[in-house]
Amino acid sequence: MSRTSSNLQEFKHQSYFRLLQYIKPYWLRLTIGISAGFLVGGSLFISILFVPDMIGMVDRTNASSSELIQQAGKVASDDKLAAPERKKQIEELLAPDDNDPQLTKILDKIRTYSKRFHLPVEVVKRNVVLDWPWQYTFQIADSKGRLAWQLFALYISGFILAWLFKNIATYINRYFIRYVGGSVVADMRKQAFARLTNQSLRYYGRMDVGHLISRVNSDTAIMEASVSDTISDLTRCPIEILACAIAIFLAARSFGSYSLLLILFCGMPLILLPVVLLGRRIRKLSRRSYAQIAEVLSRMHEVFTGIRVVKAFHTEEAENRRFNRTVDRYFRLVIRTLRVELLVSPMMEVVSVGATLLFLLYAYRAGVTLTQLVALLAPAFLAYQPIKILSRVYTMIQHSMAAADRFFALIDEDDSLPEKANPVELKEFQRDIVFEDVVFSYDNRVIIDRFNLKIKKGMMIAAVGETGSGKSTIANLLARFYDVNSGRVLIDGVDIRDYSIASIRQQIGIVSQDTILFNDTIANNISYGCPDASREMVIQAAKEANAHNFIMDGRHEGGYDSEVGDKGFMLSGGEKQRVAIARAILKNPPILILDEATSALDSVTEQLVQQALSHLAENRTVFAIAHRLSTIRNADLILVLDQGRVVEQGSHDELYALNGHYRKLCDTQFTQDAR
């Protein structure tokens, strides 16, 4: 076996044990469920013990009655005997035999069951006395030697009670085990979501969101369906099988039929042969199908989030064809897996029926009685159902382990930003922000190259440049969405990697060019990140962001309680931007990053948004990424970036007078605006 194959096999084994780690918090419920599973096996075992005796009673009664009647007929037709003598012999013949070993055995069993299970039954000589629910006495055999029907009814009642107890225990077993299974999968979803939210932006830059959603949702749903059912069956079915095996052994020992026992136990494992042969194939196909359904979800997510582009370019039919091909590939994998799965049950039945018929043939040839045959085969047939369930469990385990492999691969990947064990808390921004010889690359492509900058508290720094020049990257490094490859970013003289991430983000507010709103109310979007904010504080922030009027002028019937739709679909671009500004105002951060998104707005809306941005920037340290150069004329320092380097810096007037990159950008934009 190759090294890679060996590692993969080890990982598969680890998946089993790692799943068990999630069960620890629910050990009490699991213990109750497993204990109920033991009771299921015990009650099944008791039920099986009643079966041979009931069959034996019927068999003995019919045989003894027929034999005694024949003997009595012979005596009655014997003319050599006088009438009184014939009568006496017939009465003696039909009278119960106190030395009958079978009757003695039955009475001994009744005494044993009554004592062991505290039953209200007592044996007095050849009579059976019931003490509850009322007192009732009957003879174990009538005057003709037939076993009393009351005795047969007593055995039937015991069987029914044992079977009832078995089903009550089965209910308890399934409920508690499924509770544990559902809780385990819920915990796994929580862990996966927490791990993904803590991953860095670099991670999301190379991962497909649709695939991530599939792993958190679809893969865990598969494990939920499997774990909830399989744990219950795994804790119950082996005990039921063991109970049946013990019953078979006891029956064989009582009849001295060890050859039959050996044949039966050697033949039963053959039933599991199809499961073992097909199980690995099922797991392999399942893993491939889960990867393909992730591709289906990815296509849906990509198209739905970009539906405006799809509509704009009228590519609905093309997207439908592409999606259909993806679904067809998934369907073919599902059908291949289904073909293998559906082979398991028929192959098991063919093997089990064939083995049973061969066993009956051998038993018939060996002269085995009906009572012996029932005593051996009844528990064997009762064991078949849990064996069949275990085969289904094995198939489901292969499905769930394929999903578990993908799940654990997801949570094992850690691309989150490292944080020191005892980080410094940035409680208050006091002096300055410094970039020292910062170098940052992405996928071996240098984005920022030896960048230096000092931003004093209260300054407004603007960064301009062509697309891809590194403006947004500088903002992302300041917010520590990424870590530098070399150099340092300092806040108040401390490397931001020494601060706790939470304390850095608490000091920074961001208004992005891609306004992100959640499918919630306007008020909740404004108070996002400030859950304790009152409605009055939300309204005040909206007023300062020039958002209050459009919220309350009737365009949105619910006012602040209006739903904004997916990604703010129900709001215009300017409205979304002002809600985002209100969100930043409510947070009230000392450091502000403005990635302005005014270029796509009409002039009136742009003016309202710009007023809101100007109000937001008051008394704050601002790093502004400028798209509209007219909005940064009053910046304390303007940086002109080109391929990750500062090529020019100064005030608007100074840079314009240089007649360089900045003037070229200004002239180009002003010419476009004049058209």
Buried (B, 14 or more C-beta within 10 A) or exposed (E): EEEEEEEEEEBBEEBEEBBEEBBEEBEEBBEBBBBBBBBBBBBBBBBBBBBBBBBBBEBBBEEBBEEBBEBBEEBEEEEEBEEEEBEEBBEEBBEBBEEBEBBBEBBEBBBEBBEEEEBEBBBEEBEBEBEEEEEEEBBBBBEBBBBBEBBBEBBEBBBEBBBEBBEBBBEBBBBBBBBBBBBBBEBBBEBBEEBBEBBBEBBEEEBBBBBBBBBBBBBBBBBBBBBBBBBBBBBBBBBBBBBBBBBBBBBBEEBEBEEBBEBBBEBBEEBBEBBEEBBEBBBBBBBBBBBBBBBBBBBBBBBEEEBEEBEEEEBEEEBEEEBEEBBEBBBEBBEBBEEBBEBBBEBBBEBBEEBBEEBEEBBEEEEBEEBBBBBBBBBBEBBBEBBBBBBBBBBBBBBBBBBBBBBBEBBEEEBBBEBEEEBBEBEEBEEBBBBBEBBBBBEEEBBBBBBEBEBEBEBBBBBBBEEBBBBBBBBBBBBBBBBBEEBBBBBBEEBBBBBBBEBBBBBBBBBBBEBEBEBBBBBBBBBBEBEEBEEEBBBBBBBBBBBBEBBEEEBBEEBBBBBBEEBBEBBBBBBBBBBBBBBBBBBEBBBBBBBBBBEEBEEEBBBBBBBBBEBBBEEBBBBBBBBBBBBBBEBEBBBBBBBBBBBBBBBBEEBBEEEEBBBEBBEEBEEEEEE
